[in-house]
Amino acid sequence: MRRFITFILLLGLFFSCSRDKTVRISGRIENGDSIASIWVNDSIYTFSLDDNDFFSGEVVLEQAGFVTLLHNSLNLFLAPGEDLEIYLNALNFSGSLYFRGSLGGINSYLKEQEVAVFFNKDYYALNESAFVEKMKELIDEKIKLLEAKNFDDSFTSLEKERIRYSIAGKVSYYPISQNRMFPEKNYQAGPLFTNFLSSFSLNNEDLFGTKDYRSFLLDYIYFQGNCNHGKNRNCSNDIADFVLASITNSAIKNFLLTEIVYRYIWENNGLDGADYLLSVFRKECSDTNKIAYMEEVISNWEKLLPGKPAPDFSVVGRDGNMYSLKDFKESYLYITVWATWCVPCKSELPYLNVLQEEYRGKNIKFISIVIDKYHESRRFMGENMDEFTFIDVANEFNENYMIISVPRFVLIGPQGEIVNSNAPRPSGQIKQLLDTLVI
């Protein structure tokens, strides 16, 4: 009998410990996606919404800490053995969001912090010394307001650090803002500023779950790389080297390397010039999920390298018929990809008209593909839709050609091969490129 009682006690202790490592999450998300997603310790938990938009589930957590509700990137605080209910309407996120459960009070406070206006852009006009002092004042003020809430010590300690990094994220933009506001001064960060910014650790694992910390990390490493708004095309290589030299936490390093590679590809519409960056990522990233994700992205872009067969596509013309790549074969094809809402796209159209006239009668065709939804495109184009304009009805061209921003221009050869999947704009160096070809 004594053994049986001992077994029951141990069994109860086992289940008690198991429960202590989970957080119960539930709630309702109206007019949103079909799932609720939460970023926890560099993993993503997804919970399906039922027919009435309710969801529930559990998150495994070793210790209390910050996580991110991916809908609107909202900071949440979770603790093992506790529960949190989340209710919101995606059409009025901040106005409808509220929390219940044992963690409801803390997360309501975090929501208040999210919507509170505490930073004035005029602070960037201050001189370096006054700016740094102002940032320290803001940190002190927010910490005093936190302490008045009398939350438990575990949350208060972490929240003090989160507050510091929420301010630090604003600090990173000071040099850029100074040079925008006072270009004649040619501001260079002095020791007061750099020492203050350097006081924030780049390896704070406890805060990795907050968007404030992740944003600070990215802003800081790009500040160190002196990217100067894209003037230095290869600054990503320097940033990668800085990450390897400065980041010791593997999860943070994996996150940053992935972001650097993805941003470079996104900003440059492809892999051109990314050889060193990719070699660093493949050698240093240890997260198998991130590796698999980036290799898929890289593989898709490799299909668009010069000389590769151009992916086929199906688009709708003015006559309502479907057209594919084979309908434009045996000549060069210059494709303008745009959207009806894109102002820079429309500014290229006059240059495109001039380009078409200049190469009229030569072995090259010019078409434009609109990537809006079909009905929106037809409504916008109306009777102005000409024979050279097509609509990407099934989103096929958009996906196969990795259209992540518009305008985008693609040049395909007469044998259906990629010449340049990120060709120059009509207002740019496209004529210089075309003049090197036999057209």
LINLINVEN-V192145 format. One record per residue. N is the residue number from 1. RES is the residue in one small letter. PHI is phi in whole degrees, 0 to 359 (NA if undefined). OMEGA is omega in whole degrees, 0 to 359 (999 if undefined). BURIAL is b if it has 9 or more other ideal C-beta (glycine too) atoms within 8 Angstrom, else e. Layout:
BEGIN
N:RES:PHI:OMEGA:BURIAL + N:RES:PHI:OMEGA:BURIAL
END
This chain:
BEGIN
1:m:NA:181:e + 2:r:297:179:e + 3:r:296:181:e + 4:f:296:179:e + 5:i:296:179:e + 6:t:299:179:e + 7:f:298:180:e + 8:i:297:179:e + 9:l:296:179:e + 10:l:294:178:e + 11:l:297:178:e + 12:g:297:179:e + 13:l:295:180:e + 14:f:298:181:e + 15:f:291:177:e + 16:s:296:179:e + 17:c:295:180:e + 18:s:296:180:e + 19:r:294:182:e + 20:d:294:180:e + 21:k:261:180:b + 22:t:235:175:b + 23:v:239:179:b + 24:r:277:180:b + 25:i:243:178:b + 26:s:206:178:b + 27:g:150:182:b + 28:r:214:177:b + 29:i:236:181:b + 30:e:268:177:b + 31:n:56:179:e + 32:g:239:178:b + 33:d:284:180:e + 34:s:274:179:e + 35:i:224:169:b + 36:a:252:184:b + 37:s:237:180:b + 38:i:229:179:b + 39:w:273:182:b + 40:v:233:176:b + 41:n:50:178:b + 42:d:69:170:b + 43:s:239:181:e + 44:i:244:174:e + 45:y:266:177:b + 46:t:239:180:e + 47:f:234:182:b + 48:s:287:175:e + 49:l:271:178:b + 50:d:278:184:e + 51:d:296:178:e + 52:n:255:176:e + 53:d:73:177:b + 54:f:267:176:b + 55:f:216:174:b + 56:s:198:180:e + 57:g:174:181:b + 58:e:231:175:e + 59:v:244:177:b + 60:v:277:185:e + 61:l:214:181:b + 62:e:285:181:e + 63:q:211:181:e + 64:a:298:178:b + 65:g:181:181:b + 66:f:274:171:b + 67:v:225:182:b + 68:t:232:169:b + 69:l:283:190:b + 70:l:293:174:e + 71:h:291:183:b + 72:n:70:177:e + 73:s:49:183:e + 74:l:267:175:b + 75:n:291:172:b + 76:l:233:174:b + 77:f:240:180:b + 78:l:238:179:b + 79:a:219:180:b + 80:p:304:179:b + 81:g:84:181:e + 82:e:254:178:b + 83:d:220:180:b + 84:l:218:174:b + 85:e:250:183:b + 86:i:239:179:b + 87:y:230:178:b + 88:l:200:173:b + 89:n:244:186:b + 90:a:299:180:b + 91:l:283:177:e + 92:n:214:192:e + 93:f:304:186:b + 94:s:293:182:e + 95:g:285:185:e + 96:s:260:187:b + 97:l:295:171:b + 98:y:209:186:e + 99:f:235:171:b + 100:r:222:181:e + 101:g:97:184:b + 102:s:295:178:e + 103:l:258:183:b + 104:g:296:183:b + 105:g:296:181:e + 106:i:297:183:b + 107:n:286:172:b + 108:s:293:175:b + 109:y:298:180:b + 110:l:297:176:b + 111:k:296:178:b + 112:e:301:179:e + 113:q:293:181:b + 114:e:295:185:b + 115:v:267:182:e + 116:a:291:176:e + 117:v:265:184:e + 118:f:237:185:e + 119:f:239:179:e + 120:n:256:182:e + 121:k:298:177:e + 122:d:294:178:e + 123:y:300:181:b + 124:y:293:178:b + 125:a:278:180:e + 126:l:291:174:e + 127:n:289:189:e + 128:e:304:182:b + 129:s:298:181:e + 130:a:294:180:e + 131:f:295:180:b + 132:v:299:178:b + 133:e:297:179:e + 134:k:296:179:b + 135:m:295:178:b + 136:k:294:177:b + 137:e:297:180:e + 138:l:298:178:b + 139:i:299:180:b + 140:d:298:181:e + 141:e:297:182:e + 142:k:291:178:b + 143:i:292:177:b + 144:k:296:177:e + 145:l:296:177:e + 146:l:296:183:b + 147:e:298:179:e + 148:a:290:180:e + 149:k:281:179:e + 150:n:58:172:e + 151:f:287:180:b + 152:d:293:188:e + 153:d:298:184:e + 154:s:296:178:e + 155:f:288:184:b + 156:t:301:180:b + 157:s:298:179:e + 158:l:292:183:b + 159:e:294:176:b + 160:k:300:178:b + 161:e:291:179:b + 162:r:299:178:b + 163:i:302:180:b + 164:r:302:182:b + 165:y:286:176:b + 166:s:295:175:b + 167:i:284:182:b + 168:a:300:178:b + 169:g:298:176:b + 170:k:285:182:b + 171:v:299:185:b + 172:s:302:184:b + 173:y:274:184:b + 174:y:300:180:b + 175:p:300:179:b + 176:i:298:182:e + 177:s:295:178:b + 178:q:301:182:b + 179:n:286:174:b + 180:r:286:183:e + 181:m:282:183:e + 182:f:228:184:e + 183:p:301:182:e + 184:e:291:182:e + 185:k:280:182:e + 186:n:50:185:e + 187:y:300:172:b + 188:q:238:183:e + 189:a:303:179:e + 190:g:267:184:e + 191:p:297:180:e + 192:l:298:180:b + 193:f:290:184:b + 194:t:295:178:b + 195:n:293:178:e + 196:f:295:181:b + 197:l:294:181:b + 198:s:287:180:e + 199:s:286:179:e + 200:f:263:184:b + 201:s:295:175:e + 202:l:265:183:b + 203:n:231:181:e + 204:n:271:185:b + 205:e:298:183:e + 206:d:296:182:e + 207:l:256:185:b + 208:f:299:181:b + 209:g:283:182:b + 210:t:263:177:b + 211:k:293:179:b + 212:d:299:182:b + 213:y:290:180:b + 214:r:296:178:b + 215:s:296:178:b + 216:f:300:181:b + 217:l:304:182:b + 218:l:294:179:b + 219:d:298:184:b + 220:y:293:184:b + 221:i:291:177:b + 222:y:286:173:b + 223:f:295:179:b + 224:q:294:181:b + 225:g:279:180:b + 226:n:51:184:e + 227:c:288:175:b + 228:n:51:176:e + 229:h:58:174:e + 230:g:87:180:e + 231:k:294:177:e + 232:n:259:187:b + 233:r:301:186:e + 234:n:261:181:e + 235:c:297:180:b + 236:s:299:177:b + 237:n:297:178:b + 238:d:295:180:b + 239:i:296:178:b + 240:a:299:178:b + 241:d:297:179:b + 242:f:296:179:b + 243:v:299:180:b + 244:l:297:182:b + 245:a:278:191:e + 246:s:246:186:e + 247:i:259:180:b + 248:t:258:180:e + 249:n:284:186:b + 250:s:295:181:e + 251:a:296:179:b + 252:i:292:179:b + 253:k:297:179:b + 254:n:299:180:b + 255:f:298:184:b + 256:l:293:180:b + 257:l:297:178:b + 258:t:297:180:b + 259:e:295:181:b + 260:i:297:180:b + 261:v:296:182:b + 262:y:297:180:b + 263:r:297:180:b + 264:y:298:180:b + 265:i:298:181:b + 266:w:295:183:b + 267:e:290:184:e + 268:n:253:180:b + 269:n:51:178:b + 270:g:149:188:b + 271:l:262:182:b + 272:d:301:180:e + 273:g:83:186:e + 274:a:260:187:b + 275:d:303:181:e + 276:y:295:181:e + 277:l:299:180:b + 278:l:293:179:b + 279:s:294:177:e + 280:v:295:181:b + 281:f:300:183:b + 282:r:294:180:e + 283:k:277:191:e + 284:e:256:182:b + 285:c:284:183:b + 286:s:248:181:e + 287:d:274:185:b + 288:t:297:179:e + 289:n:294:179:e + 290:k:293:178:b + 291:i:298:181:b + 292:a:298:180:e + 293:y:297:183:b + 294:m:290:178:b + 295:e:295:176:e + 296:e:293:178:e + 297:v:298:181:b + 298:i:298:180:b + 299:s:300:179:e + 300:n:295:179:b + 301:w:286:179:b + 302:e:297:178:b + 303:k:292:182:e + 304:l:253:179:b + 305:l:289:179:b + 306:p:307:179:e + 307:g:94:179:e + 308:k:286:176:b + 309:p:298:180:e + 310:a:293:178:b + 311:p:301:178:b + 312:d:289:178:e + 313:f:206:176:b + 314:s:232:181:b + 315:v:227:182:b + 316:v:256:179:b + 317:g:265:181:b + 318:r:300:181:e + 319:d:279:179:e + 320:g:86:179:e + 321:n:276:178:e + 322:m:272:177:e + 323:y:233:178:b + 324:s:231:184:b + 325:l:301:183:b + 326:k:296:179:e + 327:d:287:181:e + 328:f:239:186:b + 329:k:287:176:e + 330:e:69:172:e + 331:s:210:174:b + 332:y:294:182:b + 333:l:228:178:b + 334:y:253:186:b + 335:i:252:172:b + 336:t:261:179:b + 337:v:254:185:b + 338:w:211:178:b + 339:a:222:185:b + 340:t:293:182:b + 341:w:269:188:e + 342:c:268:180:b + 343:v:295:178:e + 344:p:300:178:e + 345:c:298:183:b + 346:k:295:180:e + 347:s:291:179:e + 348:e:276:186:b + 349:l:300:177:b + 350:p:299:178:e + 351:y:294:178:b + 352:l:295:178:b + 353:n:300:178:e + 354:v:297:180:b + 355:l:298:179:b + 356:q:298:180:b + 357:e:295:183:e + 358:e:294:183:e + 359:y:253:178:b + 360:r:298:180:e + 361:g:87:178:e + 362:k:263:187:e + 363:n:280:178:e + 364:i:209:178:b + 365:k:246:179:e + 366:f:240:174:b + 367:i:227:174:b + 368:s:235:180:b + 369:i:240:179:b + 370:v:265:186:b + 371:i:259:174:b + 372:d:294:172:b + 373:k:299:188:e + 374:y:306:185:b + 375:h:294:178:e + 376:e:294:179:b + 377:s:295:181:b + 378:r:297:180:b + 379:r:294:180:e + 380:f:288:185:e + 381:m:289:180:b + 382:g:52:181:e + 383:e:284:182:e + 384:n:277:180:e + 385:m:287:184:e + 386:d:264:185:e + 387:e:289:181:e + 388:f:261:182:e + 389:t:252:182:b + 390:f:228:182:b + 391:i:245:180:b + 392:d:278:189:b + 393:v:298:186:b + 394:a:268:181:e + 395:n:63:185:e + 396:e:287:178:b + 397:f:297:180:b + 398:n:305:182:b + 399:e:282:185:e + 400:n:293:182:b + 401:y:256:173:b + 402:m:51:181:b + 403:i:278:181:b + 404:i:252:174:e + 405:s:202:177:e + 406:v:231:3:b + 407:p:286:177:b + 408:r:221:185:b + 409:f:228:185:b + 410:v:234:177:b + 411:l:244:182:b + 412:i:243:182:b + 413:g:278:184:b + 414:p:294:177:e + 415:q:266:179:e + 416:g:79:180:b + 417:e:260:176:b + 418:i:291:171:b + 419:v:264:177:b + 420:n:201:181:b + 421:s:278:176:b + 422:n:225:187:b + 423:a:291:178:b + 424:p:299:178:b + 425:r:287:173:b + 426:p:302:179:b + 427:s:275:183:e + 428:g:251:189:e + 429:q:261:184:e + 430:i:295:181:b + 431:k:296:178:e + 432:q:298:178:e + 433:l:291:182:b + 434:l:296:181:b + 435:d:290:177:e + 436:t:274:182:e + 437:l:259:177:e + 438:v:271:184:e + 439:i:245:999:e
END
